[in-house]
């Protein structure tokens, strides 16, 4: 969960009445790789723009008509979000979304979730006790499990399999940087990615995911519309055009190696004054399967913070994304609320209730105690609010 530099955050807070939520030449073509034969026909699922991925669950994660489908600054590591305000949207008419089918609990209540909910998980093997605790709170296994991997880390196929075995869709946030080295990392400038400097590493990942041959969501270079990552426009000499070029290059490497079960999640931060326009960063419909978005309610956990609702956090960005790529499904790829400054239980209830009417693939909760206690079970009231809202 990266954080915005405090000077920029303070300037942003001062600018808002309400503080809310922070090319280079193409390389030579990557050698073609024969696509592996599908060992399970249910895993070869075409994305139809409406639903998430099937992962061999006894009950589908979601169904449709014909298919189922860290920044360091100083000494502080913060991964999965940012210390910055979430923009308060101006009143913008939001297109009426078509509801997305939601997962059916496999045990317990016999009810259906109002919206699929996932959680982040820490580095290393899946913590079975932590997963069991989360499942107990939600009264159902999470629909998504998301974690972070920096460039240089090998693809963790064992973790992918463990997540799939737990009945969840794996979501990997893949970050082209060394998280301990801060924002200024010229070696990871986007034109170096496009030029092929990392192709051998990209092929390693592509081949591993192609061989694993199961659905996985890959969230490459997220929150690109901010300025707190080495891949952001305006950082390390990057332009918005460079971002699109690098994204398409990485996508093309995977396509050439037969990694057909990878679903590409393009996930900006919620828009805010001064953020890079989303239209300038979008790689194109042919290169994106799912639109993600990250946004937080910091409450009064930071000096510049103000309590804002989930709808205030996301509504404007949802509207912009639906205009930018109307055929693509939406997934909240990171969100959470502080306990400080208001009722987190009420915030959770409002977010889940509002999200249920937005036609989302789901909501992934940043389930960590870091800058503030973001966790679902940060209090008994918060935990109870999740269960109540999910099964309403």
C-alpha positions in Angstrom: 0.0 0.0 0.0 2.2 2.9 -1.2 1.8 6.3 0.2 1.8 9.7 -1.4 4.5 12.1 -0.3 3.2 14.2 2.6 3.8 17.5 0.9 1.7 16.4 -2.1 -1.0 15.0 0.2 -1.2 18.2 2.2 -1.5 20.2 -1.0 -4.2 17.9 -2.2 -6.1 18.1 1.1 -6.0 21.9 1.0 -7.4 21.9 -2.6 -10.5 19.8 -1.6 -13.5 20.9 0.3 -13.9 17.4 1.5 -10.8 15.2 1.6 -11.6 11.7 0.2 -9.1 9.4 -1.1 -3.5 8.8 -3.9 8.7 4.2 -25.7 10.8 3.3 -26.9 11.5 0.7 -29.6 9.7 -2.6 -29.5 11.9 -5.6 -28.7 12.2 -8.4 -31.1 9.2 -10.7 -31.2 9.2 -13.3 -28.4 9.4 -16.8 -29.8 6.0 -18.4 -30.1 5.2 -21.2 -27.6 2.8 -24.0 -28.3 -0.3 -23.5 -26.2 -0.7 -26.3 -23.7 -3.6 -28.6 -24.1 -6.4 -28.0 -21.6 -6.5 -30.6 -19.0 -9.9 -29.5 -17.7 -12.4 -28.0 -20.2 -14.0 -26.0 -17.4 -10.8 -24.0 -17.0 -10.7 -22.8 -20.6 -13.3 -20.0 -20.0 -13.8 -17.2 -22.5 -14.1 -13.8 -20.8 -17.4 -12.3 -21.8 -17.0 -9.0 -20.1 -19.6 -9.9 -17.5 -18.2 -12.4 -15.0 -15.2 -13.5 -13.1 -13.2 -16.6 -13.6 -14.1 -20.2 -12.9 -11.5 -22.0 -10.8 -12.9 -25.5 -10.5 -15.2 -24.7 -7.6 -18.1 -27.0 -6.8 -20.1 -23.9 -7.0 -19.2 -21.3 -9.7 -17.6 -18.1 -8.5 -20.0 -16.4 -10.9 -22.2 -17.5 -13.8 -23.5 -15.9 -17.0 -25.7 -17.0 -19.8 -23.2 -19.4 -21.3 -19.9 -19.3 -19.3 -18.4 -19.0 -15.9 -15.9 -17.5 -15.8 4.9 -1.6 -1.6 6.3 1.9 -1.8 9.3 2.6 0.3 9.7 6.2 1.2 12.4 6.7 3.8 12.3 3.6 5.9 8.6 2.8 5.7 7.3 0.0 3.5 3.7 0.5 2.5 2.1 -1.8 0.0 -1.4 -2.0 -1.5 -2.7 1.5 -1.2 -1.5 5.0 -0.4 -1.5 7.7 2.2 -3.4 10.2 0.2 -6.9 11.5 -0.1 -9.5 9.8 -2.2 -11.2 12.3 -4.4 -14.7 13.5 -3.6 -16.6 13.2 -6.8 -18.5 16.0 -8.4 -22.1 15.1 -9.0 -21.9 13.1 -12.2 -24.8 11.0 -13.7 -23.7 7.4 -13.5 -24.9 5.0 -16.2 -27.2 2.3 -14.7 -25.1 -0.9 -14.6 -26.4 -4.3 -15.4 -26.2 -6.5 -12.3 -23.5 -9.1 -12.3 -24.4 -12.6 -11.0 -22.8 -13.2 -7.6 -21.4 -16.3 -6.0 -23.5 -18.8 -4.1 -22.1 -19.9 -0.7 -21.2 -23.5 -0.7 -22.1 -24.0 2.9 -23.5 -22.4 6.0 -26.4 -20.0 5.2 -27.8 -21.2 1.9 -28.1 -17.5 1.0 -26.3 -15.6 -1.8 -23.8 -12.9 -1.3 -24.9 -9.4 -2.2 -21.5 -8.8 -3.9 -18.5 -11.1 -4.1 -15.8 -10.1 -1.5 -12.1 -11.0 -1.6 -9.2 -10.1 0.6 -5.5 -9.5 0.3 -3.1 -12.1 1.8 0.6 -11.6 2.9 3.7 -12.8 1.2 4.7 -16.4 1.5 2.5 -19.5 1.6 -1.2 -19.1 2.2 -1.8 -18.7 6.0 -4.5 -21.3 6.5 -5.4 -20.1 10.0 -5.8 -16.5 8.8 -7.9 -17.7 5.8 -10.1 -19.8 8.2 -10.6 -16.8 10.4 -11.6 -14.6 7.5 -13.9 -17.3 6.2 -15.6 -17.5 9.6 -16.2 -13.7 9.6 -17.6 -13.7 6.1 -19.4 -17.0 6.6 -18.0 -18.1 3.3 -14.5 -18.5 1.7 -13.3 -15.3 0.0 -14.1 -15.0 -3.7 -10.7 -13.6 -4.4 -7.3 -13.8 -2.8 -4.9 -11.1 -3.8 -1.2 -10.6 -3.2 1.8 -8.5 -4.4 4.9 -9.6 -6.3 7.8 -7.3 -7.3 9.9 -7.8 -10.4 12.6 -10.3 -9.5 10.3 -12.6 -7.6 9.6 -15.9 -9.3 6.0 -16.9 -10.0 4.6 -18.7 -7.0 2.7 -21.5 -8.6 2.3 -23.3 -5.2 0.5 -20.3 -3.9 -1.6 -20.0 -7.0 -2.7 -23.6 -6.5 -3.4 -23.2 -2.8 -5.6 -20.2 -3.6 -7.5 -22.1 -6.2 -7.8 -25.1 -3.9 -9.4 -22.7 -1.4 -12.1 -21.9 -3.9 -10.9 -18.4 -4.7 -9.7 -16.6 -7.8 -6.0 -15.7 -7.5 -5.2 -12.0 -8.1 -1.5 -11.2 -8.5 -0.5 -7.5 -8.3 2.7 -7.5 -10.3 4.9 -4.5 -9.6 7.9 -3.6 -11.9 10.2 -2.3 -9.2 12.3 -3.1 -6.1 10.0 -2.0 -3.3 12.8 -1.1 -1.0 14.3 1.5 -3.4 11.6 4.1 -3.6 10.1 5.9 -6.5 13.2 6.9 -8.5 14.3 3.7 -10.1 15.5 4.5 -13.7 16.3 0.8 -14.3 12.5 0.2 -14.2 11.5 3.1 -16.5 8.8 2.1 -18.8 10.8 2.4 -22.0 13.2 -0.2 -20.6 10.3 -2.6 -20.3 9.2 -1.9 -23.8 12.7 -2.2 -25.1 12.9 -5.8 -23.9 15.2 -5.4 -20.9 13.0 -7.7 -18.9 11.8 -10.1 -21.6 13.6 -13.1 -20.1 11.9 -12.5 -16.8 8.5 -11.9 -18.5 8.9 -15.2 -20.4 9.7 -16.9 -17.0 6.3 -15.8 -15.7 4.4 -16.4 -18.9 5.7 -19.9 -19.2 5.0 -20.7 -15.6 1.4 -19.5 -15.8 0.9 -21.2 -19.2 2.1 -24.5 -17.7 0.0 -24.1 -14.6 -3.0 -23.7 -17.0 -5.5 -22.3 -14.6 -7.3 -18.9 -14.5 -5.4 -16.1 -12.8 -6.0 -12.3 -12.7 -2.7 -10.4 -13.3 -2.8 -6.8 -12.1 0.3 -5.3 -13.7 1.7 -1.8 -12.8 -1.4 -0.7 -10.9 -2.3 2.9 -9.7 -0.5 4.2 -12.7 -2.4 7.5 -12.6 -0.7 8.6 -9.4 2.9 9.6 -8.9 4.1 7.2 -6.1 5.5 4.4 -8.3 8.4 4.1 -10.7 5.9 3.3 -13.5 3.8 6.4 -13.1 3.7 9.1 -15.8 6.1 11.9 -14.9 8.4 9.6 -12.9 11.7 8.2 -14.2 11.1 10.0 -17.5 7.8 8.1 -18.2 5.0 9.5 -20.2 1.4 8.3 -20.4 2.2 6.9 -23.9 5.1 4.9 -22.4 2.7 3.3 -20.0 0.5 2.0 -22.8 3.4 0.8 -24.8 4.9 -1.1 -21.8 1.6 -2.7 -20.9 1.0 -3.9 -24.5 4.5 -5.3 -24.7 4.1 -7.3 -21.5 0.7 -8.5 -22.7 2.2 -9.5 -26.1 5.0 -11.5 -24.5 2.4 -13.6 -22.5 0.2 -14.1 -25.6 3.2 -15.3 -27.6 4.0 -17.9 -24.9 0.5 -19.3 -24.7 -0.5 -17.9 -21.3 -4.1 -17.8 -22.4 -5.7 -18.2 -18.9 -4.2 -14.9 -17.7 -6.9 -12.2 -17.3 -5.4 -8.7 -17.5 -6.6 -6.3 -14.8 -5.9 -2.6 -15.5 -6.3 -0.9 -12.1 -5.9 2.8 -11.6 -6.3 4.6 -8.3 -9.5 6.5 -7.9 -9.1 9.8 -9.7 -8.2 12.9 -7.7 -7.1 16.5 -8.6 -3.8 16.3 -10.4 -4.0 12.6 -11.3 -3.0 11.6 -14.8 -6.1 11.3 -17.0 -7.3 7.7 -17.4 -7.9 8.2 -21.1 -4.2 8.8 -21.7 -3.1 5.6 -19.9 -5.6 3.1 -21.1 -3.8 0.4 -23.2 -6.9 -0.5 -25.3 -9.8 -3.0 -25.1 -7.8 -5.7 -26.9 -5.2 -5.6 -24.0 -7.5 -5.4 -21.0 -10.0 -7.9 -19.6 -11.1 -6.3 -16.3 -11.1 -2.7 -15.0 -9.9 -2.5 -11.4 -9.9 0.5 -9.1 -8.3 1.2 -5.7 -9.7 3.6 -3.1 -9.7 4.1 0.6 -11.5 6.0 3.5 -8.7 7.3 5.7 -11.1 9.0 8.1 -9.1 11.0 10.6 -6.2 8.4 10.8 -4.0 11.1 9.0 -3.9 14.8 9.7 -5.4 15.7 6.4 -8.1 13.1 6.4 -11.9 13.5 6.5 -14.5 10.8 6.7 -16.0 9.9 3.3 -18.4 7.2 2.2 -17.6 4.3 -0.1 -19.8 5.9 -2.7 -17.9 9.2 -2.5 -14.7 7.3 -2.9 -15.6 5.4 -6.0 -18.5 7.0 -7.8 -16.7 9.4 -10.0 -14.1 6.9 -11.1 -16.7 4.3 -11.9 -18.4 6.8 -14.1 -15.2 7.6 -16.0 -14.3 4.0 -16.4 -17.7 3.1 -17.8 -17.3 5.8 -20.5 -13.7 4.8 -21.2 -14.3 1.1 -21.6 -18.1 0.3 -21.4 -17.7 -3.3 -22.4 -15.3 -4.2 -19.6 -16.4 -5.5 -16.1 -15.4 -3.6 -13.0 -13.7 -5.0 -9.9 -12.7 -3.0 -6.8 -9.1 -4.3 -6.5 -8.3 -2.5 -3.2 -10.4 -0.8 -0.6 -10.7 -0.5 3.2 -11.8 2.0 5.9 -10.2 3.3 9.0 -12.0 3.0 12.3 -11.1 6.6 13.1 -13.4 9.5 12.4 -16.7 7.7 12.0 -18.5 4.4 12.2 -16.6 1.8 10.2 -19.5 -0.6 10.6 -21.8 1.9 8.9 -19.2 2.5 6.2 -18.9 -1.2 5.5 -22.7 -1.5 5.3 -23.0 1.4 2.9 -20.1 0.2 0.7 -21.4 -3.3 0.4 -25.0 -2.2 -0.1 -24.1 0.4 -2.8 -21.6 -1.9 -4.5 -24.3 -4.6 -4.8 -26.2 -2.4 -7.2 -23.1 -1.5 -9.3 -22.8 -4.7 -11.4 -19.3 -5.3 -10.0 -17.3 -8.5 -10.3 -16.5 -8.0 -6.6 -14.8 -6.0 -3.9 -11.3 -6.9 -2.6 -10.6 -5.7 0.9 -7.1 -4.6 2.0 -7.1 -6.8 5.1 -4.1 -5.5 6.9 -3.2 -3.5 10.0 -0.7 -1.0 8.6 -1.0 2.8 8.5 -4.3 2.3 10.3 -6.3 -0.9 11.1 -7.9 -1.6 7.8 -8.8 -5.2 8.6 -12.3 -6.6 8.2 -12.2 -7.7 11.9 -10.7 -4.5 13.2 -13.6 -4.4 15.7 -16.5 -6.8 16.4 -18.8 -4.2 15.0 -16.9 -4.1 11.7 -16.9 -7.9 11.4 -20.6 -8.1 12.1 -21.4 -5.4 9.6 -19.7 -7.4 6.8 -21.7 -10.5 7.5 -24.9 -8.6 7.8 -24.4 -6.6 4.6 -23.2 -9.6 2.5 -26.3 -11.7 3.3 -28.9 -9.0 3.3 
